[in-house]
């Protein structure tokens, strides 16, 4: 084979490769000049942009097809690639259309050199990963849902006993480090005469009582406070950034609200009460077992003194 025929063969092969990539490549491929205007595109990229022939894209830019925010981000990356000569690889891009539908792409951008090894633009490849991303998002949502379910009591809708201890540990550690003198309170409570309630009205109606008390707990605390069902008829509330006077006020309000809100059982309005005990977290004694023990002793005091009250 002569030297000329060899180079001719090479040129034919190059054209074949380029033509194959342009027509049949499943990833989007494009080349841009220094102004980020297209100088070459494959058919997949043209189809993505709603154009039949790639040549129709020459001289246009992302600003002609995408929202300004999206195009600005792409332009910023391309300027950085041209400035440094370093490619930017595997950037995840999100594109939301007018119907709020999102598509996701994994994009890489590279510097484009001329025959003198000077940077004259950029070129890039992107792959549509929408289905993969949707699966990832769905798995993430499922994981968070399972994580939430593991923390929530099915009957009451409040957080459960396990998360109660996690929360106490977290806040004990946090408030122990504070230097502003702030602290939190722990309120524990249970239903007065729950055995009698179950015997009189049945287990199913006993569940209605527990759900009603859970609703009252949620309705009578601040958004920063957290409510838990820690046992059969046992509840707890962590009251953040409060002093004893304010905490006692909130606790009394809750006890009174439950006593004053009859529960409909078998079509009848029945009065149910709770007893409660309140303890303040002491940063000098951060043991949550001690805190819980103090609150439970106060709860027992309320029981001994006639129920339907809070002791502190």
C-alpha positions as CSV (number, residue, x, y, z in Angstrom):
1,X,0.0,0.0,0.0
2,X,1.4,3.4,-1.0
3,X,1.7,6.2,1.5
4,X,-1.0,8.1,-0.3
5,X,-3.5,5.2,-0.3
6,X,-2.7,4.6,3.4
7,X,-3.7,8.2,4.4
8,X,-6.7,8.0,2.1
9,X,-7.7,4.9,3.9
10,X,-7.2,6.6,7.2
11,X,-9.4,9.5,6.1
12,X,-12.1,7.2,5.0
13,X,-12.0,5.3,8.3
14,X,-12.1,8.6,10.2
15,X,-15.1,9.8,8.3
16,X,-16.8,6.4,8.9
17,X,-16.2,6.6,12.6
18,X,-17.4,10.2,12.8
19,X,-20.5,9.5,10.7
20,X,-21.3,6.5,12.9
21,X,-20.9,8.4,16.1
22,X,-23.0,11.3,14.7
23,X,-25.9,9.0,13.4
24,X,-26.0,6.2,15.9
25,X,-24.5,7.4,19.2
26,X,-27.0,7.1,22.0
27,X,-25.3,9.8,24.1
28,X,-25.5,13.4,23.2
29,X,-22.3,14.8,21.7
30,X,-21.5,18.4,20.8
31,X,-18.7,20.7,20.1
32,X,-18.7,24.5,20.8
33,X,-16.6,27.5,20.0
34,X,-15.3,30.0,22.6
35,X,-18.7,31.7,22.8
36,X,-20.3,28.3,23.6
37,X,-22.0,28.3,20.2
38,X,-22.5,24.9,18.6
39,X,-20.2,24.0,15.7
40,X,-20.9,20.2,15.6
41,X,-23.6,18.0,17.1
42,X,-24.7,14.4,16.7
43,X,-28.3,13.4,15.9
44,X,-29.1,12.4,19.5
45,X,-28.3,15.9,20.7
46,X,-30.3,17.4,17.9
47,X,-33.3,15.2,18.7
48,X,-33.0,16.2,22.4
49,X,-33.2,19.8,21.4
50,X,-36.2,19.2,19.1
51,X,-34.2,19.7,15.9
52,X,-34.2,17.2,13.0
53,X,-30.8,17.8,11.5
54,X,-27.7,18.6,13.6
55,X,-26.6,21.2,11.1
56,X,-29.5,23.4,12.1
57,X,-27.8,23.8,15.5
58,X,-24.7,25.4,14.2
59,X,-24.3,29.0,15.5
60,X,-26.9,28.5,18.2
61,X,-26.3,28.0,22.0
62,X,-27.9,26.5,25.1
63,X,-29.7,29.8,25.6
64,X,-31.7,29.1,22.5
65,X,-33.1,25.9,24.0
66,X,-32.9,25.9,27.7
67,X,-33.9,28.1,30.6
68,X,-31.4,30.9,31.4
69,X,-30.5,29.4,34.8
70,X,-29.6,26.1,33.1
71,X,-27.7,27.7,30.3
72,X,-25.8,30.0,32.7
73,X,-24.5,27.0,34.7
74,X,-23.4,25.3,31.5
75,X,-21.6,28.4,30.3
76,X,-19.9,28.9,33.6
77,X,-18.5,25.3,33.5
78,X,-17.3,25.8,29.9
79,X,-15.5,29.0,30.7
80,X,-13.7,27.2,33.6
81,X,-12.8,24.3,31.3
82,X,-11.3,26.8,28.7
83,X,-9.5,28.7,31.4
84,X,-7.9,25.7,33.1
85,X,-7.7,23.2,30.2
86,X,-9.1,20.6,32.6
87,X,-12.2,18.6,31.9
88,X,-15.2,18.6,34.2
89,X,-16.5,15.1,34.5
90,X,-19.8,13.5,35.5
91,X,-21.8,16.7,36.4
92,X,-25.4,15.8,37.2
93,X,-27.8,18.2,35.5
94,X,-31.5,18.6,36.2
95,X,-33.8,20.1,33.6
96,X,-37.4,21.0,34.5
97,X,-39.8,21.7,31.6
98,X,-42.9,23.9,31.6
99,X,-45.1,21.0,33.0
100,X,-42.7,20.7,36.0
101,X,-41.4,17.4,34.6
102,X,-37.7,16.8,35.4
103,X,-35.1,15.1,33.3
104,X,-31.7,14.3,34.5
105,X,-28.4,14.1,32.6
106,X,-24.8,13.1,33.5
107,X,-22.5,15.5,31.6
108,X,-18.8,15.8,31.0
109,X,-17.1,18.7,29.3
110,X,-13.6,18.9,27.8
111,X,-11.4,21.5,26.2
112,X,-11.4,21.6,22.4
113,X,-7.9,22.2,20.9
114,X,-6.9,23.3,17.4
115,X,-4.0,22.1,15.3
116,X,-1.7,24.4,17.2
117,X,-2.8,22.9,20.5
118,X,-4.6,26.1,21.4
119,X,-8.0,25.9,23.2
120,X,-10.7,27.1,20.9
121,X,-13.8,25.9,22.6
122,X,-15.2,22.9,24.4
123,X,-16.8,19.6,23.6
124,X,-19.0,17.4,25.7
125,X,-21.0,14.3,26.2
126,X,-24.1,13.8,28.2
127,X,-26.3,10.8,29.0
128,X,-29.9,10.8,29.9
129,X,-30.1,9.2,33.4
130,X,-33.7,10.2,34.1
131,X,-35.0,6.6,34.7
132,X,-32.0,5.8,36.9
133,X,-32.4,9.0,38.8
134,X,-36.2,8.5,39.3
135,X,-35.4,5.0,40.7
136,X,-32.8,6.5,43.0
137,X,-35.2,9.1,44.2
138,X,-38.0,6.6,44.8
139,X,-35.6,4.3,46.7
140,X,-34.5,7.4,48.8
141,X,-38.1,8.3,49.5
142,X,-38.8,4.6,50.5
143,X,-35.8,4.6,52.7
144,X,-36.9,7.8,54.5
145,X,-40.4,6.5,54.8
146,X,-39.1,3.3,56.4
147,X,-36.9,5.3,58.6
148,X,-39.8,7.4,59.7
149,X,-42.0,4.4,60.3
150,X,-39.3,2.9,62.5
151,X,-39.6,6.0,64.7
152,X,-43.4,6.4,64.8
153,X,-45.9,4.6,66.9
154,X,-48.6,3.1,64.6
155,X,-51.5,3.6,67.0
156,X,-51.0,7.2,68.1
157,X,-49.0,8.6,65.3
158,X,-46.5,10.0,67.8
159,X,-42.8,9.1,67.9
160,X,-42.1,5.8,69.7
161,X,-40.1,4.8,72.7
162,X,-36.8,4.1,70.8
163,X,-36.8,7.5,69.2
164,X,-37.7,9.0,72.6
165,X,-34.3,7.8,74.0
166,X,-32.4,8.9,70.9
167,X,-34.0,12.4,71.3
168,X,-33.2,12.7,75.0
169,X,-29.5,11.7,74.3
170,X,-29.3,14.2,71.5
171,X,-30.7,17.1,73.5
172,X,-28.8,16.2,76.6
173,X,-25.5,16.4,74.6
174,X,-26.6,19.7,73.0
175,X,-27.7,21.6,76.1
176,X,-24.8,20.3,78.1
177,X,-22.5,22.3,75.8
178,X,-24.5,25.5,75.8
179,X,-23.2,28.5,77.8
180,X,-26.4,30.7,77.7
181,X,-28.1,29.0,80.6
182,X,-30.9,27.6,78.4
183,X,-32.3,24.1,79.1
184,X,-35.2,21.8,78.3
185,X,-38.0,20.1,80.3
186,X,-39.2,16.5,80.2
187,X,-42.9,15.8,80.8
188,X,-44.1,12.3,81.3
189,X,-47.7,11.3,81.7
190,X,-50.1,8.3,81.6
191,X,-53.8,7.8,81.5
192,X,-55.6,7.7,84.8
193,X,-57.3,4.4,85.4
194,X,-56.6,3.0,81.9
195,X,-57.5,-0.6,83.1
196,X,-60.9,0.6,84.1
197,X,-61.3,2.4,80.8
198,X,-60.4,-0.8,78.9
199,X,-62.7,-2.9,81.1
200,X,-65.6,-0.6,80.7
201,X,-65.3,0.3,77.0
202,X,-63.2,-2.5,75.5
203,X,-59.7,-2.6,74.0
204,X,-60.8,-1.0,70.7
205,X,-62.3,2.0,72.5
206,X,-59.2,2.1,74.7
207,X,-57.3,2.7,71.5
208,X,-59.6,5.6,70.7
209,X,-58.7,7.1,74.1
210,X,-55.0,6.8,73.4
211,X,-55.3,8.4,69.9
212,X,-57.4,11.3,71.4
213,X,-54.8,12.0,74.0
214,X,-52.1,11.9,71.4
215,X,-54.0,14.5,69.4
216,X,-54.3,16.7,72.5
217,X,-50.6,16.4,73.1
218,X,-49.9,17.6,69.6
219,X,-52.4,20.4,69.8
220,X,-51.1,21.8,73.1
221,X,-47.4,22.0,72.5
222,X,-45.2,24.3,70.4
223,X,-43.8,23.3,67.0
224,X,-40.3,23.0,68.5
225,X,-41.5,20.4,71.1
226,X,-41.7,16.7,70.5
227,X,-44.3,14.2,71.6
228,X,-43.9,10.5,72.2
229,X,-45.9,7.4,73.1
230,X,-43.4,5.5,75.2
231,X,-45.6,2.6,76.4
232,X,-49.2,1.3,76.6
233,X,-50.8,4.4,78.1
234,X,-47.6,6.3,78.7
235,X,-46.6,9.5,76.9
236,X,-43.7,11.9,77.1
237,X,-43.0,15.4,75.7
238,X,-39.7,17.2,75.4
239,X,-40.1,20.9,75.8
240,X,-37.2,22.9,74.4
241,X,-35.7,26.2,75.4
242,X,-37.9,26.7,78.4
243,X,-37.7,27.6,82.1
244,X,-39.5,25.8,84.9
245,X,-42.3,28.4,85.1
246,X,-43.1,28.2,81.4
247,X,-42.8,24.4,81.4
248,X,-45.2,24.1,84.3
249,X,-47.7,26.4,82.5
250,X,-47.6,24.2,79.4
251,X,-48.0,21.0,81.4
252,X,-51.0,22.3,83.3
253,X,-52.5,23.5,80.1
254,X,-52.2,20.0,78.6
255,X,-53.7,18.3,81.7
256,X,-56.6,20.7,81.7
257,X,-57.2,20.4,78.0
258,X,-57.5,16.6,78.2
259,X,-59.8,16.7,81.2
260,X,-62.0,19.3,79.5
261,X,-62.3,17.5,76.2
262,X,-64.7,14.6,76.4
263,X,-64.0,11.6,74.2
264,X,-66.8,10.0,72.2
265,X,-67.0,6.4,73.1
266,X,-70.0,4.3,71.8
267,X,-71.8,7.5,71.1
268,X,-71.3,8.8,74.6
269,X,-69.1,11.7,75.8
270,X,-66.7,10.2,78.4
271,X,-64.2,12.2,80.5
272,X,-60.7,10.9,80.6
273,X,-57.8,12.4,82.6
274,X,-54.0,12.1,82.8
275,X,-51.4,12.5,85.5
276,X,-48.1,14.0,84.7
277,X,-44.7,14.7,86.1
278,X,-42.2,17.4,85.1
279,X,-38.4,17.5,85.4
280,X,-35.9,20.1,84.1
281,X,-32.7,19.0,82.5
282,X,-29.6,20.0,84.5
283,X,-26.4,20.5,82.4
284,X,-24.4,19.8,85.6
285,X,-26.1,16.3,85.7
286,X,-26.6,15.3,82.1
287,X,-27.5,11.7,82.8
288,X,-30.9,11.1,81.0
289,X,-31.6,8.2,83.3
290,X,-31.6,10.6,86.2
291,X,-33.8,13.1,84.3
292,X,-36.3,10.4,83.4
293,X,-36.3,9.0,87.0
294,X,-37.1,12.5,88.4
295,X,-40.0,13.0,86.0
296,X,-41.4,9.6,86.8
297,X,-41.2,10.2,90.6
298,X,-43.2,13.4,90.0
299,X,-45.7,11.4,88.0
300,X,-46.1,9.0,90.8
301,X,-46.6,11.9,93.2
302,X,-49.5,13.1,91.0
303,X,-51.0,9.7,91.1
304,X,-50.8,9.6,94.9
305,X,-52.3,13.0,95.3
306,X,-55.5,12.3,93.4
307,X,-54.5,12.2,89.7
308,X,-55.6,14.6,86.9
309,X,-52.7,17.0,87.8
310,X,-49.0,17.7,87.1
311,X,-46.3,17.6,89.8
312,X,-43.0,19.4,89.4
